[in-house]
Amino acid sequence: MEYIRKCLVLVGFLFLFVTAAAAQDVEMIRLSDKVIVLNILGLDCRTNIVVISSQKGLVIIDTEISPYVMEILKQAAEKHFNRNDWAYAINTHGHIHHVFGNVLFKDVKIIGHERILEGYPENGIFSRPKRGQKPRISYSELISNLRKMLRTTTDPALVQVLRKRIRFLIIVNRQWRDGFELVPPNMTFKDRLELDFGDVHLRLIDWGPGINHSSIMIHIVEENILVSLGGRWLPNISNAASLSGIKQYVSLLKEIADDKVGIETVVPCHNDFATRQDLQAKYDYMSDMLEGITEAHQKELSLDQVKQQFSLEQYARLKGLWAGSVPERVEENHQKNIQRIWDCLGGAD
């Protein structure tokens, strides 16, 4: 199966035509006979929507940024698998790209962590999915920028792409303006949950509050696939993290990166796929930071001394985690991680 995955990625992506989207392109990556990853082209960021075909029905992980967008992907999945018997929808966490299409699955089980219902104070209504709530978001600025590009380009192919993307975003904007039903999960769990679909078994595990308010990972056991936050990127410790939450995150990284678990492919919520080796690199980074900064705190070093001792250069061996990322953003993220661990230890200069 690993050989098939590599070949599919090298050959390229499959583009599907679906009727609901004014021919908006959908990118599909086939990871196995049972698992595909869908991404609609033309939005502001890539969101990996995973669909699993099992003996007991279709399962979708995350539901995109609006019912209109989700309907496009839903049709693509149903066309590919030639079935429409949806059994479950799973929300990895409560951000807008992951819950705003839940209404299309309100007649089946929608699963999320119990904290997802609490909402995110820093994001307001974006992550407080209540019935009948009207989102207050817009792509108007993006549409304006695309129109400026359209007026200046002479490339016929680019003109066609821009026009299609503008039409698509106008429809998305209209749905946001008019409002749509925001449906929260109707089934929640606390620590772990296992689901048996006959030929496919899922392990849902809470990452804890150390990294994200309500994030979970989904281990598709027979396919050796992990769906989770992050990918090839430094861990990003939550502003609200506690020391116990950070320790839980490190412990889970160690558990899931173990060879015996057998993870081959990591599908992040956004961006490119990762591997077990990337999980191991995240564990190496976080465990070293936690252990080292704890020791420095016990020795009563200053925060400036800690930052010097744990500079990003010290982790050059792990630079594959942030290859291709903006260096300034990586450095900023690293400095925040030092500060958050320090604060959790009770150290303040």
Secondary structure, 3 states (H helix, E strand, C coil): CHHHHHHHHHHCCEEECCHHHCCCCEEEEECCCCEEEEEECCCCCCCCEEEEEECCEEEEECCCCCHHHHHHHHHHHHHHHCCCCEEEEECCCCCHHHHCCHHHHCCCEEEEEHHHHHCEHHHEHHHCCCCCCCCCCCCHHHHHHHHHHHHHCCCHHHHHHHHHHHHHHHHHHHHHHHCCCCCCCCEEECCEEEEECCCCEEEEEECCCCCCCCCEEEEEHHHCEEEECCCCCCCCCCCCCCHHHHHHHHHHHHHHCCCCCCCCEEEECCCCCECHHHHHHHHHHHHHHHHHHHHHHHCCCCHHHHHHHCCHHHHHHHHHHCCCCCHHHHHHHHHHHHHHHHHHCCCCC
